[in-house]
Amino acid sequence: MSQFAINLLFVGASFALYIAIAIWAKAGSTKDFYVAGGGVHPITNGMAIGADWMSAASFISMAGLIAAGGYANSTFLMGWTGGYVLLATLLAPYLRKFGKFTVPEFIGDRFYSKTARLVAVVCLIVASVTYVIGQMAGAGVAFSRFLEVDATMGLIIAAIVVFFYSVLGGMKGITYTQVAQYCVLITAYTIPAVFISLELTGNPLPPLGLFSEHTESGMPLLAKLNEVITDLGFNQYTADVDNKLNMVLFTLSLMIGTAGLPHVIIRFFTVPKVADARWSAGWALVFIALLYLTAPAVASMARLNLVNTIYPDGPSAEAIQYEDRPNWVKEWEITGLIQYDDKNDDGRIQLYNSDSEAFASTAESRGWEGNELEVNQDILVLANPEIANLPGWVIGLIAAGGLAAALSTAAGLLLAISSAISHDLIKGAINPRITEKGELLAARISMSVAIIVATYLGANPPGFAAQVVALAFGIAAASLFPVLMMGIFSKRVNNTGAIAGMLAGLGFTLVYIFIYKGWFFIPGTNNLADIPANYVLGISPLSIGAVGAIINFAVAFSVSRATAPPPQEIQDLVESVRYPKGAGGAVDH
């Protein structure tokens, strides 16, 4: 059986399962569509959160970024993991106790203002659309390779599949589909990692293999990796970062952005009780840890395998002839995500850091005239089994896993967008008397429109999948996280302060991002080149969300102090959300 047929078998079987689940769990009411009827078991919900959480950025792109940047890009791991802990402990149980369907509905009721609810809708849509661009781009990468089509066609196929099971099933369908997708993606991620860890280190546990000896050389794996990439002019894989301020702000932006992501927050509204929300968070952390503990090993081993493929006799020896390139390079070249340019006409593939001034003389002495192989970072995890010459069924499995990761999160985001439009905008502001059937239709139409917009923008994303997702986290950090925190933990912040804070945080963050990434992410409309030399205080657009959050908090508290306090019933509401009714004070025994 050909590799293409194996890929079709795995991907087709997984899609048939997802669509069958969506038909079985078709939403019949708005409660089914928004919160799956509110009766999801905590373990089931934890697994669905895991799938929702482990997006294309986690499955496809994160290991690629770590592979390319080493320790410097481990901030993605630290920020996302730390942020989930914040979400689970500081927000999820309290929001579940409040008992609303959506994040904007909580903000509208807590700050007793339709305007606050509408501003929250805008913040949610901007963050979620930015996030879903990254998911659709990642899905397009996976489809393009494993169905052997170009990236644009892959993106269109991904959009069609998401349309069927998201629009049909709503949260009820998405929940059980995501359980299946979690099982697929975690199996697909860990099995190749075990094979590769055994092959390179003899250790079947990838997190331990990362710190084991490289079997062939007898050196520690990371020391071997440092040796081969520094011999090609790259920085050490384990090198520290230069700009600590940017690293701290980036990690903080990812953390608080995580805690403000609406598509994850709404998952905690699907369980029966507040205690179930806490248990869901605990189970989700277990399920997430399985992938996040494996990702650094996958990244390191993929980078080493890539270099060894191009320089089979070591970096000091000749690179392989282009005509002798392995089949996986040929297959990825079809997608345009690997590109070769023979700059010195020697017929070999020179892969090195042509931007390194210190390495320039070495490159010149070897007759090299520039790096000749461009490898899209998003393909490393998907290509890893092929690079390591693993069996065809493993390649088919990781194809299904990569697609499951991208589509599961895309579905959750699209649901958050559609519920914000149908429930918060149409029912909450435009037509409060709309029937349940009409609201359900509006939700499905708005989700369909969101898919079309995300597909269009996903064709020209403003960065790699994980970078686009980081921008979304920054937007959520600057706009939604502060107002959620103040809504739960501050009785003094009023509606005027909340609105001013959201607008200030969102406006500042978007302007800073658009200056470097292009206005509304349209290519060619940026004011400054997206390079560190142009950043204010070295703060990148990926890190600016933390600054936006500080501005949001400062403006909200300042405006609230200068205006009237919230009504007493709102202050009592905040008190009831934070503390169980009837609880007495602590007694000294």
GUKETI-479396 format. One record per residue (C-alpha): residue in three letters; x, y, z. Coordinates in steps of 0.5 Angstrom, whole numbers, padded with zeros to 4 digits, always signed. Each point is the difference from the previous one (the first is absolute). Last residue first. Layout:
% residues N
ALA,X,Y,Z
...
//
This chain:
% residues 589
HIS,-0020,+0052,+0136
ASP,+0000,+0007,-0003
VAL,-0006,+0001,-0005
ALA,+0000,+0002,-0007
GLY,-0006,+0004,-0002
GLY,-0006,-0003,-0002
ALA,-0002,-0002,-0007
GLY,-0008,+0001,-0001
LYS,+0001,+0001,-0008
PRO,+0006,-0003,-0003
TYR,+0006,+0006,-0001
ARG,+0002,+0003,-0006
VAL,-0006,+0000,-0004
SER,-0004,+0002,+0006
GLU,+0004,+0006,+0001
VAL,+0000,+0002,-0007
LEU,-0007,+0000,+0000
ASP,+0000,+0004,+0006
GLN,+0004,+0006,-0003
ILE,-0005,-0001,-0006
GLU,-0006,+0001,+0005
GLN,+0003,+0006,+0003
PRO,+0001,+0004,-0006
PRO,+0007,+0001,-0003
PRO,+0004,+0006,+0002
ALA,-0001,+0007,-0003
THR,+0006,+0003,-0004
ALA,+0007,+0002,+0001
ARG,+0002,-0007,+0004
SER,-0003,-0004,-0006
VAL,+0004,+0004,-0005
SER,+0006,-0001,+0003
PHE,-0001,-0007,+0001
ALA,-0002,-0002,-0007
VAL,+0006,+0004,-0003
ALA,+0005,-0003,+0004
PHE,-0003,-0007,-0001
ASN,+0000,+0001,-0007
ILE,+0007,+0003,-0001
ILE,+0003,-0006,+0004
ALA,-0004,-0004,-0005
GLY,+0003,+0003,-0006
VAL,+0007,+0000,+0003
ALA,-0001,-0008,+0000
GLY,-0003,+0000,-0007
ILE,+0006,+0003,-0002
SER,+0004,-0007,+0000
LEU,-0002,-0002,-0007
PRO,+0001,+0007,-0003
SER,+0007,+0000,+0002
ILE,+0003,+0004,+0006
GLY,+0007,+0002,-0002
LEU,-0001,+0007,+0004
VAL,-0004,+0002,-0006
TYR,+0001,-0005,-0005
ASN,+0003,+0002,-0007
ALA,+0007,-0004,+0001
PRO,-0004,-0006,+0002
ILE,-0003,-0001,-0007
ASP,-0007,+0000,-0002
ALA,+0002,+0006,-0005
LEU,-0004,+0006,+0001
ASN,-0007,+0003,-0002
ASN,-0003,-0006,-0002
THR,-0005,+0000,-0006
GLY,+0004,-0005,-0004
PRO,-0004,-0006,+0002
ILE,-0007,+0001,+0003
PHE,+0000,-0002,+0007
PHE,-0005,+0005,+0002
TRP,+0005,+0005,-0001
GLY,+0007,-0003,-0002
LYS,+0004,-0004,+0005
TYR,+0005,+0005,+0003
ILE,-0005,+0006,+0001
PHE,-0006,-0005,+0000
ILE,+0003,-0003,+0007
TYR,+0001,+0007,+0003
VAL,-0007,+0003,-0002
LEU,-0003,-0007,+0002
THR,+0003,+0000,+0007
PHE,-0002,+0008,+0002
GLY,-0007,-0001,-0003
LEU,-0002,-0006,+0004
GLY,+0003,+0002,+0007
ALA,-0003,+0007,-0001
LEU,-0007,-0003,-0002
MET,+0000,-0005,+0005
GLY,+0002,+0005,+0006
ALA,-0005,+0005,-0002
ILE,-0006,-0005,-0001
ALA,+0002,-0003,+0007
GLY,+0001,+0007,+0003
THR,-0007,+0003,-0002
ASN,-0003,-0007,+0002
ASN,+0003,+0001,+0007
VAL,+0006,-0003,+0004
ARG,-0001,+0000,+0007
LYS,-0002,-0007,+0002
SER,+0006,-0003,-0003
PHE,+0002,-0007,+0000
ILE,-0005,-0003,-0005
GLY,-0001,+0006,-0005
MET,+0007,+0002,+0001
MET,+0003,-0006,-0002
LEU,-0005,-0001,-0006
VAL,+0001,+0007,-0002
PRO,+0008,-0001,+0000
PHE,+0000,-0006,-0004
LEU,-0005,+0002,-0005
SER,+0004,+0006,-0004
ALA,+0007,+0000,+0001
ALA,+0001,-0008,+0001
ALA,-0005,-0001,-0005
ILE,+0004,+0004,-0005
GLY,+0007,-0003,+0002
PHE,-0003,-0007,+0000
ALA,-0002,+0001,-0008
LEU,+0007,+0003,-0001
ALA,+0003,-0007,+0003
VAL,-0005,-0004,-0005
VAL,+0003,+0004,-0006
GLN,+0007,-0002,+0002
ALA,-0002,-0007,+0002
ALA,-0003,-0001,-0007
PHE,+0006,+0003,-0004
GLY,-0001,+0008,-0001
PRO,-0005,+0005,-0003
PRO,-0004,-0005,-0003
ASN,-0002,+0000,-0008
ALA,-0004,-0006,-0001
GLY,-0003,+0000,+0007
LEU,-0003,+0007,-0001
TYR,-0005,-0003,-0006
THR,-0001,-0006,+0004
ALA,-0001,+0004,+0007
VAL,-0005,+0005,-0004
ILE,-0004,-0006,-0003
ILE,+0000,-0004,+0007
ALA,-0003,+0006,+0003
VAL,-0005,+0001,-0005
SER,-0002,-0008,+0001
MET,+0000,+0002,+0008
SER,-0005,+0006,-0001
ILE,-0005,-0004,-0004
ARG,+0000,-0006,+0005
ALA,-0001,+0005,+0006
ALA,-0005,+0004,-0004
LEU,-0004,-0007,-0001
LEU,+0001,-0002,+0008
GLU,-0003,+0007,+0002
GLY,-0006,+0000,-0005
LYS,-0002,-0007,+0003
GLU,+0001,+0003,+0007
THR,-0005,+0005,-0002
ILE,+0003,+0008,-0001
ARG,-0003,+0004,+0005
PRO,+0006,+0003,+0002
ASN,+0001,+0003,-0007
ILE,+0006,+0004,-0001
ALA,+0004,+0001,+0007
GLY,+0000,-0007,+0004
LYS,-0003,-0004,-0005
ILE,+0004,+0002,-0006
LEU,+0006,+0002,+0003
ASP,+0001,-0004,+0006
HIS,-0004,-0007,-0002
SER,+0001,+0000,-0008
ILE,+0007,+0004,+0000
ALA,+0003,-0002,+0006
SER,-0002,-0007,-0001
SER,+0002,+0000,-0007
ILE,+0007,+0002,+0002
ALA,+0001,-0005,+0006
LEU,-0002,-0006,-0005
LEU,+0005,+0002,-0005
LEU,+0005,+0000,+0005
GLY,-0002,-0007,+0003
ALA,+0000,-0002,-0008
ALA,+0007,+0002,-0001
THR,+0002,-0003,+0006
SER,-0002,-0007,-0002
LEU,+0002,+0001,-0008
ALA,+0007,+0002,+0002
ALA,+0002,-0006,+0004
ALA,-0004,-0005,-0003
LEU,+0003,+0002,-0007
GLY,+0007,-0001,+0003
GLY,-0002,-0007,+0003
ALA,-0003,-0002,-0006
ALA,+0007,+0001,-0004
ILE,+0003,-0003,+0006
LEU,-0003,-0006,+0000
GLY,+0001,-0001,-0008
ILE,+0008,+0001,+0001
VAL,+0000,-0005,+0006
TRP,-0004,-0005,-0005
GLY,+0006,+0001,-0005
PRO,+0005,-0002,+0004
LEU,+0005,+0005,+0003
ASN,+0006,+0002,-0004
ALA,+0002,+0006,+0005
ILE,-0001,+0005,-0005
GLU,-0007,-0003,-0002
PRO,-0002,+0000,+0007
ASN,+0002,+0007,+0002
ALA,-0003,+0003,-0007
LEU,-0007,+0002,+0004
VAL,+0004,+0002,+0006
LEU,+0005,+0004,-0004
ILE,-0005,+0003,-0005
ASP,-0002,+0006,+0004
GLN,+0007,+0003,+0000
ASN,+0000,+0001,-0008
VAL,+0007,-0003,-0003
GLU,+0004,+0005,-0004
LEU,+0006,-0004,-0003
GLU,+0005,+0004,-0004
ASN,+0004,+0004,+0005
GLY,+0004,+0005,-0003
GLU,+0006,+0000,-0005
TRP,+0004,-0006,+0003
GLY,+0007,-0001,-0003
ARG,+0003,-0004,+0006
SER,+0004,+0006,+0002
GLU,-0005,+0005,-0001
ALA,-0005,-0004,+0005
THR,+0006,+0000,+0005
SER,+0001,+0008,-0001
ALA,-0007,+0001,+0001
PHE,-0001,-0004,+0006
ALA,+0002,+0006,+0005
GLU,-0005,+0004,-0004
SER,-0006,-0004,+0001
ASP,-0006,+0001,-0005
SER,+0002,-0006,-0004
ASN,-0002,-0005,+0005
TYR,+0001,-0006,-0003
LEU,-0003,-0005,-0005
GLN,+0004,-0001,-0006
ILE,-0004,-0005,-0005
ARG,+0005,-0003,-0005
GLY,+0000,+0001,-0008
ASP,+0006,+0004,+0000
ASP,-0004,+0006,-0003
ASN,+0002,+0005,+0005
LYS,-0007,+0003,+0002
ASP,-0003,-0007,-0001
ASP,-0007,+0003,+0002
TYR,-0004,-0006,+0004
GLN,-0007,+0002,+0003
ILE,-0004,-0004,+0005
LEU,-0007,+0002,+0002
GLY,-0002,+0001,-0008
THR,-0005,-0006,+0001
ILE,+0004,-0004,-0005
GLU,+0006,+0001,+0003
TRP,-0002,-0004,+0006
GLU,-0001,-0006,-0004
LYS,+0007,+0001,-0003
VAL,+0003,+0001,+0007
TRP,-0003,-0007,+0002
ASN,+0002,-0004,-0005
PRO,+0008,+0001,+0002
ARG,+0004,+0005,-0004
ASP,+0005,-0004,-0005
GLU,-0001,+0005,-0005
TYR,+0001,+0006,+0004
GLN,+0007,-0003,+0002
ILE,+0001,-0001,+0007
ALA,+0005,+0005,+0004
GLU,+0007,-0001,+0000
ALA,+0004,-0001,+0007
SER,+0001,+0004,+0006
PRO,-0008,+0000,+0001
GLY,+0000,-0007,+0002
ASP,+0001,-0006,-0005
PRO,-0008,+0000,-0001
TYR,+0000,+0007,-0001
ILE,-0007,+0002,-0003
THR,-0003,-0006,+0004
ASN,+0004,+0001,+0006
VAL,-0002,+0007,+0000
LEU,-0007,-0002,+0000
ASN,+0000,-0005,+0005
LEU,+0004,+0004,+0005
ARG,-0006,+0006,-0001
ALA,-0005,-0006,+0001
MET,+0003,-0003,+0006
SER,+0000,+0007,+0003
ALA,-0007,+0002,-0001
VAL,-0003,-0007,+0001
ALA,+0004,+0000,+0007
PRO,-0003,+0007,+0002
ALA,-0007,-0002,-0002
THR,-0001,-0006,+0004
LEU,-0001,+0003,+0007
TYR,-0005,+0004,-0004
LEU,-0004,-0005,-0003
LEU,-0001,-0005,+0006
ALA,-0001,+0007,+0005
ILE,-0006,+0002,-0004
PHE,-0004,-0006,+0002
VAL,+0002,+0000,+0007
LEU,-0002,+0008,+0000
ALA,-0006,-0002,-0003
TRP,-0002,-0005,+0006
GLY,+0002,+0006,+0005
ALA,-0004,+0005,-0004
SER,-0006,-0005,+0000
TRP,+0000,-0001,+0007
ARG,-0001,+0007,+0002
ALA,-0005,+0001,-0005
ASP,-0004,-0006,+0003
ALA,+0001,+0004,+0007
VAL,-0004,+0005,-0003
LYS,-0006,-0004,-0003
PRO,-0003,-0003,-0006
VAL,+0006,+0000,-0005
THR,-0001,+0004,-0007
PHE,+0002,+0007,+0003
PHE,+0007,-0002,+0001
ARG,+0001,-0001,-0007
ILE,-0002,+0008,-0001
ILE,+0006,+0002,+0003
VAL,+0004,-0004,-0006
HIS,-0003,+0003,-0005
PRO,+0000,+0007,+0003
LEU,+0008,+0001,+0001
GLY,+0001,+0004,+0006
ALA,+0004,-0005,+0004
THR,+0004,-0001,-0006
GLY,+0002,+0007,-0001
ILE,+0002,+0001,+0007
MET,+0005,-0006,-0001
LEU,+0002,+0002,-0007
SER,+0001,+0007,+0001
LEU,+0004,-0001,+0007
THR,+0005,-0005,-0004
PHE,+0001,+0006,-0006
LEU,+0001,+0005,+0006
VAL,+0005,-0004,+0003
MET,+0004,-0002,-0006
ASN,-0001,+0007,-0003
LEU,+0003,+0003,+0007
LYS,+0006,-0005,-0001
ASN,+0002,+0002,-0006
ASP,+0007,-0004,-0002
VAL,-0003,-0007,+0001
ASP,+0004,-0006,+0003
ALA,+0003,-0005,-0005
THR,-0002,-0008,+0001
TYR,-0001,-0001,-0008
GLN,+0007,+0004,-0001
ASN,-0001,+0005,-0005
PHE,+0001,-0002,-0007
GLY,+0006,+0001,-0005
LEU,+0000,-0007,-0002
ASP,+0005,-0003,+0005
THR,-0004,+0003,+0005
ILE,-0006,-0004,-0003
VAL,+0004,-0007,+0001
GLU,+0003,+0001,+0007
ASN,-0006,+0003,+0003
LEU,-0004,-0006,-0002
LYS,+0005,-0005,+0003
ALA,+0000,+0004,+0006
LEU,-0007,-0001,+0001
LEU,+0000,-0007,-0002
PRO,+0005,-0001,+0006
MET,+0006,-0003,-0004
GLY,+0001,-0008,-0002
SER,+0001,+0002,-0007
GLU,-0005,-0005,-0003
THR,-0004,-0001,+0006
HIS,-0002,+0007,+0002
GLU,+0001,+0000,+0007
SER,-0007,+0002,+0005
PHE,-0003,+0006,+0001
LEU,-0005,+0001,-0005
GLY,-0001,-0008,+0000
LEU,-0003,+0001,+0007
PRO,-0005,+0005,-0003
PRO,-0001,-0005,-0006
LEU,-0001,-0006,+0004
PRO,+0002,-0006,-0004
ASN,+0008,+0001,+0002
GLY,+0005,-0003,-0005
THR,+0002,+0007,-0002
LEU,-0001,+0001,-0007
GLU,-0004,-0006,-0002
LEU,-0004,+0000,+0006
SER,-0001,+0007,+0000
ILE,-0003,+0000,-0007
PHE,-0004,-0006,+0001
VAL,-0003,+0003,+0007
ALA,-0001,+0007,-0004
PRO,-0004,-0004,-0005
ILE,-0005,-0003,+0005
THR,-0001,+0006,+0004
TYR,-0002,+0005,-0005
ALA,-0005,-0004,-0004
THR,-0003,-0003,+0006
ILE,-0001,+0007,+0003
LEU,-0003,+0002,-0006
VAL,-0005,-0006,-0001
CYS,-0002,+0000,+0007
TYR,-0001,+0007,+0001
GLN,-0004,+0000,-0007
ALA,-0005,-0005,+0003
VAL,-0001,+0004,+0006
GLN,-0001,+0006,-0004
THR,-0005,-0003,-0004
TYR,-0004,-0001,+0006
THR,+0000,+0007,+0002
ILE,+0000,+0003,-0007
GLY,-0007,-0004,-0001
LYS,-0003,+0003,+0006
MET,+0003,+0007,-0001
GLY,-0003,+0001,-0007
GLY,-0001,-0007,-0003
LEU,-0002,+0003,-0007
VAL,+0004,+0006,-0001
SER,+0006,-0003,+0003
TYR,+0000,-0007,-0003
PHE,-0001,+0002,-0007
PHE,+0003,+0007,-0001
VAL,+0006,-0003,+0003
VAL,+0001,-0005,-0005
ILE,-0001,+0005,-0006
ALA,+0005,+0005,+0003
ALA,+0005,-0005,+0001
ILE,-0001,-0002,-0008
ILE,+0001,+0008,-0001
LEU,+0006,+0000,+0003
GLY,+0003,-0006,-0003
MET,-0002,+0003,-0007
THR,+0004,+0006,+0002
ALA,+0006,-0004,+0003
ASP,+0001,-0003,-0007
VAL,-0002,-0008,+0000
GLU,+0003,-0006,+0002
LEU,-0006,-0003,+0004
PHE,+0005,+0000,+0006
ARG,+0005,+0006,-0002
SER,-0006,+0005,-0001
PHE,-0004,-0003,+0005
ALA,+0005,+0001,+0006
VAL,+0002,+0007,-0003
GLY,-0007,+0002,-0001
ALA,-0002,-0002,+0007
GLY,+0005,+0004,+0003
ALA,-0002,+0007,-0004
MET,-0007,-0002,+0002
GLN,+0002,+0000,+0008
GLY,+0004,+0006,-0001
ILE,-0005,+0004,-0003
VAL,-0005,-0003,+0006
TYR,+0004,+0004,+0005
THR,+0000,+0007,-0004
VAL,-0008,-0001,-0001
SER,+0000,-0002,+0008
ALA,+0003,+0006,+0002
VAL,-0004,+0005,-0004
ILE,-0006,-0004,+0001
LEU,+0001,+0000,+0008
CYS,+0002,+0008,+0000
VAL,-0006,+0002,-0004
VAL,-0005,-0004,+0004
ALA,+0003,+0003,+0006
VAL,-0001,+0006,-0002
LEU,-0007,-0002,-0001
ARG,-0001,-0002,+0007
ALA,+0003,+0006,+0003
THR,-0005,+0004,-0005
LYS,-0006,-0004,+0003
SER,+0002,+0002,+0007
TYR,-0001,-0003,+0007
PHE,+0008,-0001,+0001
ARG,-0001,-0007,+0002
ASP,-0006,-0001,-0004
GLY,+0003,+0002,-0007
ILE,+0007,-0003,+0002
PHE,-0003,-0007,+0002
GLU,-0004,+0000,-0007
PRO,+0006,+0002,-0004
VAL,+0003,-0006,+0003
THR,-0005,-0005,-0002
PHE,-0006,-0004,+0002
LYS,-0001,+0002,+0007
GLY,+0000,-0003,+0007
PHE,+0004,+0004,+0005
LYS,+0003,-0006,+0003
ARG,+0003,-0002,-0006
LEU,+0004,+0007,-0001
TYR,+0002,-0001,+0007
PRO,+0003,-0007,-0001
ALA,+0003,+0002,-0006
LEU,+0004,+0006,+0001
LEU,+0005,+0000,+0006
THR,+0002,-0007,+0000
ALA,-0001,-0003,-0006
LEU,+0002,+0006,-0004
LEU,+0006,+0001,+0003
VAL,+0002,-0007,+0000
TYR,-0001,+0000,-0008
GLY,+0004,+0007,+0000
GLY,+0006,-0004,+0003
THR,+0000,-0005,-0005
TRP,-0001,+0005,-0006
GLY,+0005,+0004,+0002
MET,+0006,-0005,+0002
LEU,-0001,-0004,-0006
PHE,+0000,+0006,-0005
THR,+0006,+0003,+0004
SER,+0004,-0006,-0002
ASN,+0001,+0004,-0006
ALA,+0007,+0003,+0002
TYR,+0002,-0007,+0003
GLY,+0000,-0003,-0008
GLY,-0002,+0005,-0005
ALA,-0001,-0004,-0006
ALA,-0002,-0007,+0003
ILE,-0004,+0004,+0006
LEU,-0004,+0004,-0006
GLY,-0001,-0007,-0004
ALA,-0002,-0003,+0007
MET,-0005,+0005,+0001
SER,-0003,+0000,-0007
ILE,-0003,-0007,-0002
PHE,-0003,-0002,+0007
SER,+0000,+0006,+0004
ALA,-0002,+0005,-0005
ALA,-0004,-0004,-0004
SER,-0004,+0000,+0007
MET,+0001,-0004,+0006
TRP,-0005,+0004,+0004
ASP,-0007,-0002,-0003
ALA,+0003,-0007,+0000
GLY,+0002,+0000,+0008
ILE,-0007,+0004,+0001
ALA,-0003,-0006,-0003
MET,+0004,-0005,+0004
GLY,-0002,+0004,+0007
ASN,-0007,+0000,-0003
THR,-0001,-0007,+0000
ILE,+0004,-0001,+0007
PRO,-0005,+0005,+0003
HIS,-0006,-0003,-0003
VAL,-0004,+0005,-0005
GLY,-0007,+0002,+0003
GLY,-0001,+0007,-0002
GLY,-0004,-0001,-0006
ALA,+0006,+0000,-0005
VAL,+0001,+0007,+0002
TYR,-0001,+0004,-0006
PHE,-0004,-0004,-0005
ASP,-0003,-0005,+0005
LYS,-0003,+0006,+0004
THR,-0002,+0003,-0006
SER,-0004,-0006,-0002
GLY,+0000,-0006,-0004
ALA,+0008,-0001,-0001
LYS,+0002,-0006,-0004
ALA,+0003,-0005,+0004
TRP,+0000,-0006,-0004
ILE,+0001,+0004,-0007
ALA,+0006,+0003,+0003
ILE,+0003,-0006,+0003
ALA,-0001,-0003,-0007
ILE,+0004,+0006,-0003
TYR,+0005,-0001,+0005
LEU,+0001,-0008,-0002
ALA,+0000,+0001,-0007
PHE,+0005,+0006,+0001
SER,+0005,-0005,+0003
ALA,-0002,-0006,-0005
GLY,+0002,+0005,-0005
VAL,+0006,+0002,+0003
PHE,+0003,-0007,+0001
LEU,-0002,-0003,-0006
LEU,+0002,+0006,-0005
ASN,+0007,+0000,+0004
ILE,+0001,-0007,-0002
ALA,-0002,+0001,-0007
PHE,+0005,+0006,-0001
GLN,+0005,-0005,+0003
SER,-0001,-0005,-0005
MET,-0003,-0007,+0002
//
